[in-house]
Amino acid sequence: MPSRSARLSVASCLSIALLSAAGCSRRDGPAHTDRNGTTLTIGFGSTTGTRIQQVADLITQEGLINLGSNGRPISWLAKSWSVADDGLTWRFVLKDGVTFHNGTPLTAAIVRDVLATQLPANLGSAASDIDSIESPSPSELVIKINHRSTFLPEALSVLIHPDNSGVGTGPFYVSTTGGSNLELRANDKYLEGKPQIDRIVIQPYTSVRTAWAELLRANVDMIYEVGLDAVELVSSATETKVFNFQRPYAYAVLLNTQRPTLKKAAIRQALNQAINRPQFVSEALGGHGRPADGPVWPDHWTNDGHFRQFSYAPSDLSAQHLSLTCLYSDPAYERMALFVQQQLRAAGIDVRLELTTVDEGLARVSKGDFDAWLADVGIGPGFLRQNLFWHSGGPFNWGRYSNPRVDEALDAIRHASDESQYRSAVAAFQSAMVDDPPAIFLAWSERARAVSARFDVYQEPGRDILNTLRLWRPANVERVAHN
């Protein structure tokens, strides 16, 4: 995949027959323990662009700061930060006592070198705002910029691993990479305390079906991702619990605005008006998602419910003789693709569906060899990713979309000097995108993870449970002997 910003997430289906067959051989028991301590085995049956190494990165590495679900920056490796009155100097103070998995202390110089390498790709065209990155002391990092940039804190969620080594500062570290699976161990020196799980094994499977069968047989303890079509079915299993969380990713049909049939803004607006989004969530997603009435993440602090939105107002476009091919890159997207096809055909548009692999889809889209592509795009919770996708100079603007109002609004968001300017610019961005949409926005996606009842999972509202792995523990701690 091109980058974390463009990562696509595709769900897979499970069958009732498999659930019935696998359920017959389930065995009860405590969380697995041996001389290695408590082991959590994660069944990875993803058929998407997500790789096992990307999952391991989420568990083992950390960034300088992170974004909360409301789009505001929150502390991570940075203990605190401040911004000069002119907005051109950012000072970060690192947390005390943080070390990498190999024992190397975290220093501002290391963070400086990582950011110097990775920030340009993370910021895209906004990288021109960076003037210098300095480390005046081992615990202090100073970033000087040429222009105010609200995109800078969003970009600082980049994971810190020196020399691209994969060695991070997180609660677990990669201990074994040989063979088909990946093994992680608890970081005894983690600043927030050693995890109660001693060992994690990420085990790949050819499909989510196989992984789910192994969960019911108690051979794995968690399924990394449960297909949306199977969430309700999986939830009925008594020995597992399903955890859903809303993701700042939107199901959207990216449109190639260079195609003659899609050049006109009025046509693309009509395509959006042809989609009944609540019905899409209900029927295509089984209720697991939120209608995308616009491109702005619904939980962002600026989104007060008063922005302009896409509305369901279908019109007859048969006189336009529109015809397009919609690509989709996983069989699990078929139900969503069929829903879009049905709604657009009702508006008089001839839509053909074509299944591709993720790699083939990306290759065709990046070359501009497509009409439309149904994908799960990470454009929230802030606006840096929106800039990467929709600005005329954005690296992921595969549809060659260009609108001066959108560019102006994104630039105003980027350089806003206060919250009032920022909020006004966001409203202008949403309005411009509703008038001239580069995609058919469908719904904000939801992900589901299944975990065996043998583990007590620490859950925080709105967060992925992978973020709290350090706090998980065996459900019956008295029966577990830790070494």
SVG drawing of the C-alpha trace seen along z (x, -y; Angstrom):
<svg xmlns="http://www.w3.org/2000/svg" viewBox="-36 -36 57 67">
<polyline fill="none" stroke="black" stroke-width="0.4" points="0.0,0.0 1.3,-3.5 1.2,-4.7 -0.6,-4.7 -2.8,-7.6 -4.0,-5.6 -4.5,-2.3 -7.7,-0.4 -9.6,1.9 -11.8,4.7 -14.0,7.0 -14.5,10.8 -17.6,13.0 -18.2,16.0 -20.7,18.8 -23.4,20.3 -22.3,23.8 -18.8,23.1 -20.0,21.7 -22.2,24.8 -19.4,27.2 -16.7,25.4 -18.9,24.9 -19.2,28.7 -15.5,29.0 -15.1,26.1 -13.4,26.8 -13.5,24.8 -10.4,23.8 -8.4,20.9 -6.1,18.7 -3.2,20.7 -0.2,20.7 3.1,22.5 6.7,21.8 6.3,18.6 3.5,17.3 0.1,16.2 -0.2,16.3 -2.7,14.5 -3.0,16.0 -4.5,13.7 -6.0,15.3 -5.3,13.1 -7.4,14.0 -7.5,10.6 -7.8,10.7 -7.2,7.0 -4.2,4.7 -3.6,4.9 -0.4,6.9 0.6,8.8 3.6,6.4 1.2,3.4 -0.7,5.1 2.5,5.7 3.5,2.0 0.3,0.9 1.1,3.0 4.8,2.4 5.4,-1.2 4.3,-4.7 4.4,-8.2 5.1,-11.6 1.5,-12.6 -1.8,-11.1 -5.2,-12.3 -8.3,-11.7 -11.6,-10.7 -12.6,-14.4 -9.5,-15.3 -7.6,-17.1 -4.0,-16.1 -3.3,-14.0 -0.1,-13.0 1.8,-9.9 5.6,-10.0 5.5,-13.7 4.7,-14.7 3.8,-18.2 4.1,-20.8 3.7,-24.5 3.4,-26.8 4.8,-30.3 2.4,-33.2 3.2,-33.5 2.5,-29.8 5.9,-29.2 7.8,-27.4 6.6,-24.1 8.3,-22.8 7.9,-19.2 9.0,-17.7 9.5,-14.0 8.3,-11.7 11.0,-10.7 12.3,-7.2 11.2,-5.9 13.4,-3.3 13.3,-1.4 13.0,2.4 16.7,2.8 17.4,0.7 18.3,-2.5 16.9,-5.6 14.4,-7.7 16.0,-11.0 14.9,-14.1 17.8,-13.5 16.4,-10.1 12.9,-11.6 14.4,-14.4 16.1,-12.0 13.0,-9.9 10.8,-12.9 13.3,-14.4 12.9,-11.2 9.2,-10.5 7.4,-13.8 7.8,-14.9 5.8,-11.8 3.3,-12.1 2.6,-15.8 2.5,-15.6 2.6,-19.1 2.3,-20.6 5.9,-19.4 7.0,-22.8 5.8,-24.3 8.7,-22.7 11.8,-24.9 13.8,-22.9 13.7,-20.2 16.1,-20.6 16.9,-18.8 18.4,-21.4 18.4,-18.9 17.9,-15.1 14.3,-15.7 13.3,-18.7 12.4,-18.8 11.8,-22.0 10.1,-22.2 10.2,-25.5 7.8,-26.1 7.5,-28.8 3.8,-29.1 1.2,-28.2 0.2,-24.6 -2.6,-22.8 -1.5,-19.7 1.8,-19.4 0.3,-17.9 -1.7,-15.4 1.5,-14.3 3.3,-13.7 1.5,-10.5 4.1,-8.9 5.5,-5.8 9.0,-6.3 11.4,-3.5 15.1,-4.4 16.6,-3.5 13.3,-1.9 14.3,1.0 10.9,1.8 12.2,1.4 9.8,-0.7 8.8,-1.8 5.5,-0.1 4.2,2.4 5.2,5.4 8.2,6.1 8.7,8.5 10.7,11.5 10.3,13.9 9.8,13.2 10.6,16.6 8.0,18.9 4.5,18.0 3.5,16.4 4.8,13.4 5.6,13.6 5.6,10.6 6.7,10.5 5.8,8.2 8.1,5.3 9.2,5.6 10.5,2.0 7.5,0.3 7.0,-3.1 3.4,-2.5 4.1,1.0 4.6,4.5 1.6,6.0 -0.3,8.9 -0.1,10.9 3.4,12.3 3.3,13.4 1.3,12.6 1.3,14.9 -0.2,13.5 -1.2,16.5 -2.1,16.0 -4.9,18.0 -6.0,18.3 -9.4,16.8 -11.4,15.3 -13.5,18.5 -10.6,20.7 -9.5,18.3 -13.0,18.2 -13.2,22.0 -9.9,22.0 -11.3,19.5 -14.3,21.7 -12.0,24.7 -10.0,22.6 -6.9,22.8 -6.8,19.0 -8.0,16.4 -8.9,13.5 -9.9,12.8 -8.2,9.6 -11.2,8.6 -14.7,10.1 -16.5,9.5 -19.5,7.1 -21.8,9.8 -21.0,12.1 -20.9,9.8 -24.4,10.7 -23.7,14.4 -20.4,14.2 -22.0,12.2 -24.4,15.1 -21.5,17.4 -21.4,17.7 -17.7,18.2 -16.7,15.1 -17.3,11.4 -17.4,9.0 -16.0,5.5 -17.1,2.9 -15.5,-0.5 -16.1,-3.3 -13.2,-4.1 -12.3,-7.4 -12.5,-5.6 -15.3,-6.2 -16.7,-3.8 -16.7,-5.9 -16.8,-5.4 -13.8,-7.4 -14.6,-9.0 -12.2,-9.7 -13.1,-13.3 -11.0,-13.1 -13.6,-10.7 -15.9,-12.7 -19.0,-11.3 -17.8,-12.4 -16.2,-15.8 -19.3,-17.9 -19.8,-18.7 -23.6,-18.5 -23.3,-14.9 -21.2,-13.9 -23.6,-15.8 -26.5,-13.9 -24.7,-10.6 -24.4,-11.4 -28.1,-12.4 -29.0,-9.1 -27.8,-7.2 -30.0,-6.6 -27.3,-6.5 -29.3,-5.3 -30.7,-2.5 -27.1,-1.7 -26.0,-1.4 -29.0,0.7 -29.0,3.1 -25.4,3.1 -23.7,2.8 -26.2,4.6 -26.4,1.5 -22.7,1.4 -21.7,-2.1 -22.8,-5.7 -24.1,-7.6 -21.4,-9.8 -23.5,-12.9 -20.3,-14.7 -16.5,-14.3 -16.0,-15.7 -15.6,-13.1 -18.9,-13.3 -17.1,-13.3 -14.7,-16.1 -14.9,-19.0 -15.9,-21.4 -18.8,-19.3 -21.8,-20.7 -24.4,-19.3 -25.0,-22.6 -22.7,-21.9 -24.2,-21.4 -24.8,-17.8 -25.5,-15.4 -29.2,-14.7 -31.2,-11.9 -32.9,-13.5 -32.7,-11.1 -33.4,-12.4 -33.8,-10.8 -30.5,-10.9 -31.4,-8.5 -31.3,-11.3 -27.5,-11.7 -26.8,-8.2 -24.2,-7.7 -22.3,-4.5 -19.4,-3.6 -17.5,-0.6 -17.2,-0.4 -14.2,1.5 -14.2,3.1 -11.3,5.1 -12.7,7.7 -15.6,10.2 -16.9,8.9 -17.6,5.6 -20.1,7.2 -23.2,6.4 -22.1,2.7 -21.3,2.6 -24.7,4.2 -26.5,1.6 -24.7,-1.3 -25.4,0.3 -29.1,0.7 -29.5,-2.8 -27.6,-4.4 -29.5,-2.2 -32.7,-3.4 -31.5,-6.9 -30.9,-5.8 -27.2,-5.2 -25.6,-2.0 -23.2,-0.6 -21.1,2.5 -19.2,4.0 -15.7,5.5 -13.9,7.3 -10.1,6.9 -7.4,7.6 -6.3,4.8 -3.0,4.5 -4.6,4.5 -7.2,2.0 -4.5,-0.4 -2.4,0.0 -5.2,-0.9 -6.5,-3.7 -3.0,-5.3 -2.6,-5.3 -6.0,-6.8 -7.3,-3.7 -10.7,-3.6 -14.1,-5.2 -15.0,-4.5 -13.5,-2.5 -15.4,-1.4 -12.9,-1.7 -12.5,-2.3 -10.5,-5.4 -8.8,-6.9 -9.8,-10.6 -10.4,-11.3 -10.4,-12.3 -8.6,-15.5 -7.9,-17.2 -4.4,-16.3 -5.7,-13.1 -8.4,-15.1 -5.7,-17.3 -3.8,-14.2 -6.9,-12.9 -8.8,-16.0 -6.3,-18.9 -5.4,-19.3 -1.8,-18.5 -2.6,-15.6 -0.6,-12.4 -3.7,-10.3 -5.9,-12.4 -6.2,-9.5 -9.3,-10.9 -7.4,-14.0 -9.9,-16.1 -9.4,-19.9 -11.6,-22.6 -10.3,-26.0 -12.8,-26.3 -11.7,-23.0 -8.1,-23.9 -8.7,-27.3 -10.7,-25.8 -8.0,-23.2 -5.3,-25.8 -7.3,-27.9 -7.7,-25.0 -4.0,-24.3 -3.0,-27.9 -5.7,-28.9 -4.5,-31.1 -7.3,-30.4 -10.3,-28.0 -12.8,-30.5 -10.8,-30.6 -10.4,-26.9 -14.1,-26.2 -15.1,-28.6 -12.6,-27.0 -14.0,-23.5 -17.5,-24.7 -16.3,-26.1 -14.6,-22.8 -17.7,-20.7 -19.8,-23.1 -17.5,-23.1 -17.3,-19.3 -21.1,-19.0 -21.3,-21.2 -18.6,-19.4 -17.9,-16.0 -14.9,-14.0 -16.5,-10.7 -19.8,-9.2 -19.6,-9.3 -21.5,-6.3 -20.8,-5.6 -18.2,-5.8 -17.0,-2.2 -17.0,-0.1 -14.6,2.7 -15.3,5.7 -12.9,7.9 -13.8,11.2 -12.1,12.2 -12.4,15.5 -14.2,15.2 -10.9,16.7 -9.6,13.1 -10.9,10.0 -10.6,7.1 -10.1,3.6 -12.3,1.4 -12.3,-2.4 -15.3,-4.1 -14.6,-4.9 -11.2,-3.1 -9.9,-0.1 -9.3,2.7 -5.8,3.2 -4.8,0.0 -5.5,1.4 -3.8,4.8 -1.4,3.9 -4.3,4.0 -5.9,7.3 -5.6,10.2 -6.8,13.9 -10.4,14.0 -9.5,16.4 -6.3,15.1 -6.3,17.6 -6.0,20.4 -3.1,18.9 0.5,19.4 2.8,16.6 6.5,17.2"/>
</svg>
